[in-house]
Structures are given as C-alpha cells and as structure tokens.
C-alpha cells in the first residue's frame, strides 16, 4: 500500500508517495515534523549512500567466497 509523506525543506513542502514497507527507512533519516534545510537533506543522503556502499562491499565479499559453477 502507498502512503504520502510530506517533507518541509527550506520552507517548502514536498509530498511523495512511498510504499509502506520503506516508509520507516525513509523517515529514519529525514524528519517529517520539522523544517529541514538543504544541509540536513544532503547529510541524510550521504549517510544512506555510505550505508549502501558498505552493504555493497559486504555483499561482494560474500559473493567472492561462493564457489563459481
């Protein structure tokens, strides 16, 4: 199911539709109950990018251990 989430960034409202399954992950890094500035949004983006990079590295390390068929 989809829900709307509204973020307030630099005193402007941005509403997006998100799946219920990822709503918690999105709001973990960006607050929906206060006005955010560009610096906070960029910092959240960089945190998520770093998490994704680390996950990718871990996945590649595991994949390298799997015997090739």
N, C-alpha and C positions, 0 to 999 in steps of 0.2 A: 504494500500500500504506500502511496505517496503522501507526503505532508509538505506544507510550506514552512520555510524558515526565513525569518527576516533578520538581516544584519544591518546595523547602523554604522556606516563608515564615513568619516568626515562629514557628519550631519546629513547624510543622505541614506535613505532606506533602500536596501536591495533584498528582494524576495526571490528565493529559489525553491524549486520543487526537489525534494530528496526522498529517497526510499527510506522507510522506517528502519531498515537494517543498518544504514550508515549514519543516521541522524546523530546518534550518540558520539560517534567518532568525529564528526564534523564539529559538533558543539563542544567537544573536549578541548579543542584548540582555539576556538573563537567564541567569545561570549555573545549571547543574543540579548542580554538585558542591559547593555550599556553602549554608548557611542565609542567606536573604535577609531583609532587613527591609522593612517597608512603604515606607519612603523610597526604597529601591533599585527596588522594583517600580514605584512612581509615576514615578520618574525615567526608567525604561525606557519606560513608557507615553508620557510626554511627548516623549521622543526620537523614537519611532515616529510619534506624531501630527504632530510637526514635519516629519518626512520625508514623510509622506503629504500634508500641506498644501503643501509645496514642490513635490512631484510634481504635485499638482492644479493649482497655479498655472502650472507649466511646460506642462502639457497644455492648459490653457485658452489660453495664449499661442500655442501651435502651432495649436490649433483655430481661433483667430481669424484666422490667416493663410491658412487654407484657403478658397478661394472658395465662396460659397454657391451651391447649384444651384437 
